């Protein structure tokens, strides 16, 4: 519990800020020792309170600069207005600290001398904290650029992996064999199977190379895949493919769902249940959210090797989702021992 709280503070940059102001207090003590001849033993409660008040007013000036002046004016290139407000920020600190210090110091220096000293002090803190902020922003920007490059590299790798494994080449060969058998029997299903296979190959080879594709094309691809798998599966297998909603032009990265559906057919067809089923559902009732689910009968007597392969494929899909939709997706896998259900919700990031 304490470790989790520490990590939360660390993520929120609270600890670095607290450490900075603790160092600042030590800096004031050293400043008093070397400029005014103070000794640690001579610092009474009034002096300590004066130091804390000065640090408090410095914090006000620093955070006004970091949280308001820089984001609102400096980064928007409103340099004249930024300079005017920054001068006002410095004057505010000088006035607040000067008049408040009267309550703590008996021998108060003249206003001009004190104002110059306080101006140097607050300017020093503003410069140091501004440089620290720019350094941190620069590091964050570099991390973001590395993240983008990682996403692009992972996307290319994922697409190649998709061509090699997610849409298994054996599937195409088996489908061609099925077509051959149907053609010998002069089945009426042969032309439709050829058309579905053609659509499937066209999507994988050409359209999936785009960064994003309309959801309608991805659904057509998945329907063709399901149709061909159904033709090759046991006749007792019940398959449903439902789509609710009308936002079919929503653009999304290609080949995100095929691994889950392929896995459902791989294991759903092998279940020993009397009524094997695979239920596939897409919910696109809102323009910026895609909800997907697939459920099938599950047999725990599958070989250990098959379970390992399924876990490996799932790990790859999770990694790809983490890179493509960080903090914008929710993947849940529910395994009851007899059923296997995948629920995926993706929030599409608008440009």
C-alpha positions in Angstrom: 0.0 0.0 0.0 2.8 2.4 1.0 4.7 1.4 -2.2 1.7 2.2 -4.3 1.2 5.6 -2.7 4.9 6.3 -3.3 4.7 5.4 -6.9 1.6 7.6 -7.3 3.4 10.6 -5.9 6.5 9.9 -8.0 4.4 9.7 -11.1 2.7 13.0 -10.3 6.1 14.7 -9.8 5.2 15.6 -6.2 8.4 14.2 -4.7 10.8 16.1 -7.0 9.0 19.4 -6.1 9.1 18.6 -2.4 12.8 17.8 -2.6 13.4 21.0 -4.5 11.9 23.2 -1.8 13.6 21.3 1.0 16.9 22.1 -0.7 15.8 25.7 -1.0 15.2 25.9 2.7 18.7 24.5 3.3 20.0 27.1 0.8 18.4 29.9 2.8 20.0 28.6 6.0 23.4 28.6 4.4 22.8 32.1 2.9 22.0 33.4 6.4 25.0 31.7 7.9 27.5 33.2 5.4 25.9 36.6 4.8 24.7 37.5 8.2 27.0 35.5 10.5 24.1 33.3 11.8 24.8 30.1 13.7 22.4 27.2 13.6 21.9 27.4 17.3 21.0 31.1 17.0 18.2 30.6 14.6 15.0 31.0 16.7 11.4 30.3 15.9 10.9 33.8 14.4 13.8 33.5 12.0 12.6 30.0 11.0 9.1 31.4 10.3 10.6 34.2 8.2 12.5 31.7 6.1 9.4 29.6 5.6 7.3 32.6 4.6 9.9 33.7 2.1 10.0 30.2 0.6 6.2 30.2 0.4 6.1 33.5 -1.5 8.9 32.2 -3.8 6.7 29.1 -4.5 3.8 31.4 -5.5 6.1 33.3 -7.9 7.6 30.1 -9.3 4.3 28.3 -9.9 2.7 31.4 -11.4 5.5 31.3 -13.9 5.5 27.5 -14.5 1.8 26.9 -14.6 0.4 30.1 -16.1 2.9 32.5 -17.6 5.0 30.0 -19.6 2.1 27.9 -21.0 -0.3 30.8 -21.6 2.1 33.4 -23.0 5.7 32.3 -23.5 4.8 29.1 -25.4 2.3 31.0 -27.5 5.0 33.5 -28.4 3.3 36.4 -26.6 6.7 37.6 -25.4 5.8 41.3 -24.7 2.8 40.3 -22.5 4.9 37.6 -20.9 7.6 40.1 -19.9 5.1 42.6 -18.5 3.4 39.9 -16.4 6.7 38.5 -15.3 7.8 41.9 -14.0 4.5 42.1 -12.2 5.2 38.6 -10.7 8.6 39.7 -9.4 7.2 43.0 -7.9 4.4 41.0 -6.2 7.0 38.8 -4.5 9.1 41.8 -3.5 6.2 43.6 -1.9 4.7 40.6 -0.2 8.0 39.5 1.3 9.1 42.9 2.3 6.0 44.0 4.2 5.5 40.5 5.7 9.1 40.4 7.0 8.4 43.4 9.2 6.5 41.0 11.5 9.6 38.8 11.9 12.6 41.1 11.9 13.3 43.9 14.4 16.1 45.6 12.5 14.5 45.8 9.0 16.8 47.0 6.2 15.9 49.9 3.9 13.3 49.1 1.2 15.7 49.8 -1.8 18.4 47.5 -0.5 15.9 44.8 0.5 14.1 45.1 -2.9 17.3 44.6 -4.8 18.2 41.6 -2.8 14.8 40.1 -3.2 14.7 40.8 -6.9 18.0 38.9 -7.3 16.7 36.1 -5.2 13.3 35.6 -7.0 15.0 36.1 -10.4 17.5 33.3 -9.6 14.7 31.0 -8.6 12.6 31.8 -11.7 15.6 31.2 -14.0 16.6 28.0 -12.4 13.0 26.5 -12.3 12.4 27.7 -15.9 15.5 25.9 -17.1 14.5 22.8 -15.2 11.1 22.9 -16.8 12.5 23.3 -20.3 14.9 20.4 -19.6 12.1 18.2 -18.4 9.9 19.2 -21.4 12.8 18.5 -23.8 13.3 15.0 -22.3 9.5 14.4 -22.5 9.5 15.4 -26.1 12.4 13.1 -26.9 10.6 10.3 -25.1 7.5 11.0 -27.2 9.5 11.0 -30.4 11.1 7.7 -29.4 7.6 6.4 -28.6 6.3 7.4 -32.0 9.3 5.6 -33.7 8.6 2.6 -31.6 5.0 2.6 -32.6 5.9 2.9 -36.3 8.5 0.1 -36.0 6.1 -2.1 -34.0 3.3 -1.5 -36.5 5.5 -2.6 -39.4 6.6 -5.6 -37.4 3.0 -6.4 -36.4 1.9 -6.2 -40.0 4.6 -8.5 -41.2 3.8 -10.9 -38.4 0.1 -10.7 -39.4 1.0 -11.7 -43.0 3.1 -14.6 -41.6 1.1 -15.9 -38.7 -2.2 -14.1 -37.8 -3.7 -14.8 -41.2 -2.0 -18.2 -41.5 -0.8 -19.2 -45.0 -2.1 -22.7 -44.3 -5.6 -21.1 -44.2 -5.2 -20.0 -47.8 -3.9 -23.4 -48.9 -6.6 -25.3 -47.1 -9.2 -23.0 -48.6 -7.8 -23.6 -52.1 -8.0 -27.4 -51.4 -11.6 -27.0 -50.3 -12.3 -25.0 -53.5 -10.8 -27.7 -55.6 -13.0 -30.3 -54.0 -16.1 -28.2 -54.4 -15.2 -27.6 -58.1 -15.0 -31.3 -58.7 -18.4 -31.7 -57.2 -19.6 -28.7 -59.2 -20.9 -27.1 -56.0 -22.9 -23.9 -56.3 -20.8 -22.5 -53.4 -17.6 -22.5 -55.4 -18.0 -19.0 -57.1 -18.9 -17.4 -53.8 -15.9 -19.0 -52.0 -13.6 -17.8 -54.8 -15.0 -14.3 -54.4 -14.6 -14.3 -50.7 -11.0 -15.6 -50.9 -10.2 -12.9 -53.5 -11.5 -10.2 -51.2 -9.6 -11.6 -48.3 -6.3 -11.7 -50.1 -6.8 -8.2 -51.6 -7.4 -6.7 -48.1 -4.3 -8.5 -46.6 -1.9 -7.7 -49.4 -3.0 -4.1 -50.3 -5.5 -2.3 -48.0 -3.9 -3.4 -44.7 -0.7 -1.5 -45.7 -2.5 1.8 -44.8 -2.1 3.2 -41.4 -5.8 3.3 -40.8 -8.8 1.9 -42.8 -12.5 2.5 -42.5 -14.1 0.0 -40.2 -16.5 -1.1 -42.9 -13.6 -2.5 -44.9 -12.3 -4.3 -41.9 -15.8 -5.8 -41.1 -16.1 -7.0 -44.8 -12.7 -8.6 -44.4 -13.7 -10.3 -41.2 -17.0 -11.5 -42.6 -15.2 -13.1 -45.6 -12.8 -14.7 -43.2 -15.6 -16.1 -41.0 -17.5 -17.3 -44.1 -14.5 -19.3 -45.4 -13.7 -20.7 -41.9 -17.3 -21.7 -41.6 -17.3 -23.6 -44.8 -14.3 -25.6 -43.6 -15.7 -26.2 -40.1 -18.0 -28.8 -38.6 -21.6 -28.3 -39.7 -22.6 -28.4 -36.0 -20.6 -25.2 -35.3 -23.0 -22.2 -34.8 -21.5 -18.9 -35.8 -23.0 -15.5 -35.4 -21.6 -12.2 -36.6 -23.5 -9.1 -35.4 -22.9 -5.4 -35.9 -24.8 -2.7 -34.1 -24.4 1.0 -35.0 -23.9 2.9 -38.2 -20.5 4.6 -37.8 -18.9 2.4 -40.4 -16.6 5.1 -41.7 -14.7 5.2 -38.4 -11.1 4.7 -39.2 -9.0 2.3 -37.2 -5.7 0.4 -37.6 -6.1 -2.7 -39.7 -6.0 -6.4 -38.7 -6.6 -5.7 -35.0 -9.4 -8.3 -34.5 -8.4 -11.1 -36.8 -6.2 -12.8 -34.2 -9.0 -13.1 -31.7 -11.4 -14.5 -34.3 -8.8 -16.9 -35.7 -8.2 -18.1 -32.1 -11.9 -18.6 -31.6 -12.2 -20.9 -34.6 -9.0 -22.7 -33.8 -10.2 -23.7 -30.3 -14.0 -23.5 -30.8 -14.0 -26.1 -33.5 -12.1 -28.5 -31.3 -14.4 -28.3 -28.3 -16.2 -31.5 -27.3 -19.4 -29.6 -26.5 -22.5 -30.9 -28.1 -23.4 -27.5 -29.5 -20.2 -25.6 -30.3 -20.6 -21.9 -31.0 -18.7 -18.7 -31.9 -20.4 -15.4 -31.2 -18.9 -12.3 -32.7 -20.2 -8.8 -32.1 -19.2 -5.2 -33.0 -20.8 -2.2 -31.3 -20.2 1.1 -33.3 -23.1 3.1 -32.0 -20.8 6.1 -31.1 -18.4 7.7 -33.6 -15.3 7.6 -31.5 -15.6 4.1 -29.8 -15.4 0.6 -31.2 -16.5 -2.3 -29.0 -15.7 -5.8 -30.0 -16.4 -9.2 -28.4 -16.0 -12.8 -29.4 -17.0 -15.8 -27.4 -16.7 -19.5 -28.0 -16.9 -22.9 -26.3 -13.5 -23.7 -24.7 -12.0 -27.1 -23.9 -9.4 -27.2 -21.2 -8.1 -30.5 -22.5 -6.3 -28.7 -25.3 -2.6 -29.6 -25.5 -0.1 -27.5 -23.5 1.6 -26.5 -26.7 -1.6 -25.0 -28.2 -2.2 -23.0 -25.1 1.3 -21.7 -25.2 0.9 -20.6 -28.8 -2.4 -18.9 -28.0 -0.8 -17.1 -25.1 2.1 -15.9 -27.3 -0.3 -14.5 -30.0 -2.3 -12.8 -27.3 0.9 -11.2 -25.9 1.7 -9.8 -29.3 -1.8 -8.3 -29.7 -1.6 -6.7 -26.2 1.7 -5.1 -27.1 0.4 -3.7 -30.3 -2.7 -2.3 -28.6 -0.5 -0.7 -25.9 1.6 1.0 -28.6 -1.2 2.0 -31.0 -3.8 3.0 -28.4 -2.1 3.8 -25.1 -4.6 4.4 -22.3 -7.3 4.4 -25.0 -8.3 0.8 -25.0 -9.7 -1.8 -22.6 -9.0 -5.5 -23.2 -10.6 -8.1 -21.0 -10.3 -11.9 -21.4 -12.7 -14.1 -19.5 -11.9 -17.8 -19.3 -14.5 -19.9 -17.3 -13.0 -23.2 -18.2 -15.8 -24.0 -20.6 -16.1 -20.7 -22.4 -13.6 -18.2 -23.7 -14.6 -14.6 -24.2 -12.6 -11.6 -25.4 -13.9 -8.0 -24.9 -12.1 -5.1 -26.5 -13.1 -1.4 -26.3 -11.0 1.1 -28.3 -11.4 4.9 -28.1 -10.5 6.4 -31.4 -8.2 9.4 -31.0 -9.5 12.2 -33.2 -6.9 14.2 -35.1 
